[in-house]
Amino acid sequence: MRLNLRDNLEKLNQYRGISLLPVRGDVDSFTRNRVLIDRNYFMGLATLAKDLHVASAIGYLEEMYMGLSGEILYRPFDQNWAVGIETALAFKRDPYSFSALAPNGDHILSGFLNGYYEVPNTGTTIKASAGRFLAGDVGGTVGISNQFKNGVILSASLSASNYADRDVYGGKTNVYTGIQLSLPLGSLSFMPEGSRMVTTATPLGRDTAQRLDNPTNLYERTESLSYRHITRHWSQFSPDRNRQP
């Protein structure tokens, strides 16, 4: 659940035009719900065969969408690459309903083909995706992230779409960028295990090049079982901390 104490998102109206079928252009309307259920879903994860993983979820998947999502990932243990497919039947939530629990009638089928490459001897991963976004537009995303040994993750991405959206300078653009910093809070004893503080800098309220904020990501879920993770954190597994694999 989310408790919205204060925001200034009404200022977005000074920079954007009217969106008849908003994807995320009505973000300020969602913040008018003082208490909002961000996520409430059922999820299943499984390994179908060696290096082949699947996940599916149904329910309130994120702040603005409910629906059904699925993902399949092939990640060879002894390789530094992985490929996967994700898809979602997403129903837009009505921001004017109680806690945004009701659908507003808009829905769309989106999906992406994903590819990952791990830079050898580092915690850096390059990701490329291509597919259909939530506005029905088609395009792709290229991103790079680095996970430090203390758990901090720094990432950046660039997305391009065949649709154009208004930018803060009054023009239109097909390309969007963003950066994100994720800090683990595991050192705080009163916080649930796996808690993180995430700070994101990206354009707000745009409708193009938007994808579902899935509640899980198979690549991230399988990272702790990967060859890279084990070798980078070998001292935590080996009783002889001076030995290397």
C-alpha positions as CSV (number, residue, x, y, z in Angstrom):
1,M,0.0,0.0,0.0
2,R,1.1,3.6,-0.5
3,L,0.3,6.6,1.6
4,N,0.6,9.8,-0.3
5,L,1.4,12.6,2.1
6,R,2.3,15.4,-0.3
7,D,3.2,16.0,-4.0
8,N,3.4,18.7,-6.6
9,L,2.4,16.7,-9.7
10,E,-0.4,19.1,-10.5
11,K,2.4,21.2,-12.1
12,L,2.6,18.6,-14.9
13,N,-0.4,20.3,-16.5
14,Q,1.8,23.3,-17.3
15,Y,4.0,21.2,-19.6
16,R,1.9,18.5,-21.2
17,G,-1.1,18.5,-23.4
18,I,-4.5,16.7,-23.1
19,S,-4.2,13.0,-23.2
20,L,-7.5,11.4,-24.3
21,L,-6.3,7.8,-23.6
22,P,-3.6,8.3,-20.9
23,V,-1.1,5.6,-20.2
24,R,0.7,7.4,-17.4
25,G,-0.3,10.9,-18.3
26,D,-2.8,10.8,-15.4
27,V,-0.2,10.1,-12.7
28,D,-1.4,13.2,-10.8
29,S,-4.9,11.8,-10.6
30,F,-3.5,8.7,-8.9
31,T,-1.8,10.7,-6.3
32,R,-5.2,12.2,-5.2
33,N,-5.9,8.9,-3.6
34,R,-4.4,9.4,-0.2
35,V,-4.2,5.7,0.4
36,L,-3.7,3.5,-2.7
37,I,-3.0,-0.3,-3.1
38,D,0.0,-0.3,-5.3
39,R,0.3,-4.1,-5.7
40,N,-1.9,-7.1,-4.7
41,Y,-1.3,-10.2,-6.8
42,F,-0.8,-13.9,-6.9
43,M,2.5,-15.1,-8.4
44,G,4.0,-18.4,-9.5
45,L,7.6,-19.1,-10.4
46,A,9.1,-22.4,-11.6
47,T,12.1,-23.9,-13.4
48,L,10.9,-26.0,-16.3
49,A,14.2,-27.4,-17.3
50,K,17.9,-26.7,-16.9
51,D,18.5,-23.0,-17.2
52,L,14.8,-22.4,-18.3
53,H,12.7,-20.3,-15.9
54,V,9.1,-19.1,-16.0
55,A,6.9,-16.7,-14.0
56,S,3.3,-15.5,-14.1
57,A,1.2,-13.1,-12.0
58,I,-2.4,-12.0,-11.8
59,G,-3.9,-9.2,-9.9
60,Y,-3.0,-5.5,-9.2
61,L,0.4,-5.6,-10.8
62,E,1.4,-2.0,-10.3
63,E,0.1,1.5,-9.4
64,M,-1.7,2.1,-12.6
65,Y,-2.5,-1.4,-14.1
66,M,-4.0,-4.6,-13.2
67,G,-4.1,-7.8,-15.2
68,L,-2.1,-10.9,-16.1
69,S,1.6,-11.1,-16.9
70,G,4.0,-13.9,-17.9
71,E,7.7,-14.3,-18.5
72,I,10.0,-17.0,-19.7
73,L,13.9,-16.7,-19.4
74,Y,16.7,-18.9,-20.7
75,R,19.8,-18.2,-18.8
76,P,22.7,-20.7,-19.3
77,F,24.6,-21.1,-16.0
78,D,28.1,-21.1,-17.6
79,Q,27.4,-18.3,-20.1
80,N,27.4,-14.5,-19.8
81,W,24.1,-14.0,-21.8
82,A,20.4,-14.7,-21.5
83,V,17.3,-14.3,-23.6
84,G,13.7,-14.0,-22.6
85,I,10.1,-13.1,-23.6
86,E,7.6,-11.3,-21.4
87,T,4.0,-10.4,-22.1
88,A,1.1,-8.9,-20.3
89,L,-2.7,-8.3,-20.7
90,A,-2.9,-5.0,-18.9
91,F,-6.1,-3.3,-17.7
92,K,-5.9,0.4,-16.8
93,R,-7.0,1.2,-13.2
94,D,-9.5,4.0,-12.6
95,P,-7.7,6.7,-10.5
96,Y,-11.1,8.1,-9.4
97,S,-12.3,4.8,-7.8
98,F,-11.7,3.9,-4.2
99,S,-7.9,3.2,-3.9
100,A,-7.9,2.9,-7.7
101,L,-9.2,-0.7,-7.5
102,A,-11.7,-0.5,-10.4
103,P,-10.7,-0.9,-14.0
104,N,-11.6,2.1,-16.3
105,G,-12.3,-0.1,-19.4
106,D,-9.0,0.4,-21.3
107,H,-6.8,-2.7,-21.9
108,I,-4.0,-3.7,-24.1
109,L,-1.7,-6.7,-24.8
110,S,2.0,-5.8,-24.6
111,G,5.1,-7.9,-25.0
112,F,8.8,-7.7,-25.4
113,L,11.8,-9.8,-26.5
114,N,14.7,-9.3,-24.0
115,G,18.4,-9.9,-24.3
116,Y,21.0,-9.7,-21.6
117,Y,24.8,-9.6,-21.7
118,E,27.1,-9.6,-18.7
119,V,30.4,-7.8,-19.0
120,P,33.1,-10.3,-17.9
121,N,34.6,-9.9,-14.5
122,T,32.2,-7.1,-13.5
123,G,28.8,-6.6,-12.1
124,T,27.7,-4.8,-15.3
125,T,24.8,-6.0,-17.4
126,I,23.6,-4.6,-20.7
127,K,20.0,-5.2,-21.6
128,A,18.2,-4.7,-24.9
129,S,14.4,-5.0,-25.4
130,A,12.1,-4.7,-28.4
131,G,8.3,-5.0,-28.6
132,R,5.0,-3.3,-28.0
133,F,4.5,-0.7,-25.3
134,L,1.3,0.1,-23.3
135,A,0.1,2.8,-25.7
136,G,0.2,0.3,-28.6
137,D,3.4,1.9,-29.9
138,V,6.3,-0.2,-31.0
139,G,9.9,0.4,-30.1
140,G,12.7,-0.7,-27.9
141,T,14.9,0.0,-24.8
142,V,18.6,-0.2,-24.2
143,G,19.9,-0.2,-20.7
144,I,23.0,-0.7,-18.6
145,S,23.2,-1.4,-14.9
146,N,26.0,-2.2,-12.4
147,Q,25.5,-4.0,-9.2
148,F,28.2,-3.3,-6.6
149,K,29.3,-5.9,-4.1
150,N,27.5,-4.1,-1.3
151,G,24.2,-4.5,-3.2
152,V,23.9,-1.0,-4.6
153,I,22.5,-0.9,-8.1
154,L,23.0,2.0,-10.5
155,S,21.3,1.8,-13.9
156,A,20.5,4.0,-16.9
157,S,18.2,3.4,-19.9
158,L,17.2,4.9,-23.2
159,S,13.8,4.1,-24.9
160,A,12.6,4.9,-28.4
161,S,9.1,4.7,-29.8
162,N,7.4,5.1,-33.2
163,Y,5.0,7.5,-31.4
164,A,6.0,11.0,-30.3
165,D,5.1,12.6,-27.0
166,R,5.4,16.2,-25.7
167,D,8.6,17.2,-23.9
168,V,9.3,19.9,-21.3
169,Y,10.4,22.3,-24.0
170,G,7.1,22.4,-25.8
171,G,8.1,20.1,-28.7
172,K,7.8,16.4,-29.2
173,T,10.2,13.6,-28.9
174,N,10.4,9.8,-29.6
175,V,13.3,9.2,-27.3
176,Y,13.4,9.1,-23.5
177,T,16.2,8.5,-21.0
178,G,16.3,7.8,-17.2
179,I,18.6,6.8,-14.4
180,Q,17.9,4.8,-11.2
181,L,19.7,4.2,-7.9
182,S,18.7,1.3,-5.7
183,L,20.0,1.0,-2.2
184,P,19.6,-2.1,0.0
185,L,18.2,-1.6,3.5
186,G,19.2,-5.0,4.8
187,S,21.4,-3.5,7.5
188,L,18.3,-2.1,9.3
189,S,17.0,-4.8,11.6
190,F,13.4,-3.5,11.7
191,M,13.1,-3.6,7.8
192,P,11.8,-6.7,6.0
193,E,14.4,-8.8,4.2
194,G,15.0,-7.5,0.6
195,S,13.8,-4.0,1.3
196,R,15.4,-1.3,-0.9
197,M,15.2,2.4,-1.4
198,V,14.8,3.3,-5.0
199,T,15.4,6.8,-6.5
200,T,14.5,7.4,-10.1
201,A,15.0,10.4,-12.4
202,T,12.9,10.1,-15.6
203,P,10.2,12.1,-17.4
204,L,6.9,11.9,-15.6
205,G,3.4,11.7,-17.1
206,R,4.4,10.6,-20.6
207,D,2.3,8.1,-22.5
208,T,4.7,6.7,-25.1
209,A,7.5,4.1,-24.6
210,Q,5.9,3.0,-21.4
211,R,5.9,-0.6,-20.2
212,L,4.3,-2.5,-17.3
213,D,6.2,-2.3,-14.0
214,N,6.1,-6.0,-13.5
215,P,6.2,-7.1,-9.8
216,T,9.1,-9.5,-10.5
217,N,11.9,-9.8,-13.0
218,L,13.3,-13.3,-13.7
219,Y,16.7,-12.1,-14.6
220,E,17.0,-10.4,-11.2
221,R,15.4,-13.4,-9.4
222,T,18.0,-15.8,-10.9
223,E,21.0,-13.5,-10.3
224,S,21.8,-15.1,-6.9
225,L,22.0,-18.5,-8.7
226,S,24.2,-17.3,-11.5
227,Y,27.8,-18.2,-12.1
228,R,28.7,-14.5,-12.0
229,H,27.1,-14.0,-8.6
230,I,28.8,-17.1,-7.1
231,T,32.2,-16.2,-8.3
232,R,32.0,-12.5,-7.3
233,H,30.8,-13.5,-3.8
234,W,32.8,-16.7,-3.4
235,S,34.2,-15.7,0.0
236,Q,30.7,-15.9,1.4
237,F,30.3,-19.5,0.2
238,S,33.8,-21.0,0.8
239,P,35.0,-21.9,4.3
240,D,38.5,-21.0,3.1
241,R,38.2,-17.3,2.3
242,N,41.7,-17.2,0.7
243,R,40.8,-19.7,-2.0
244,Q,39.3,-18.7,-5.3
245,P,37.3,-20.9,-7.6
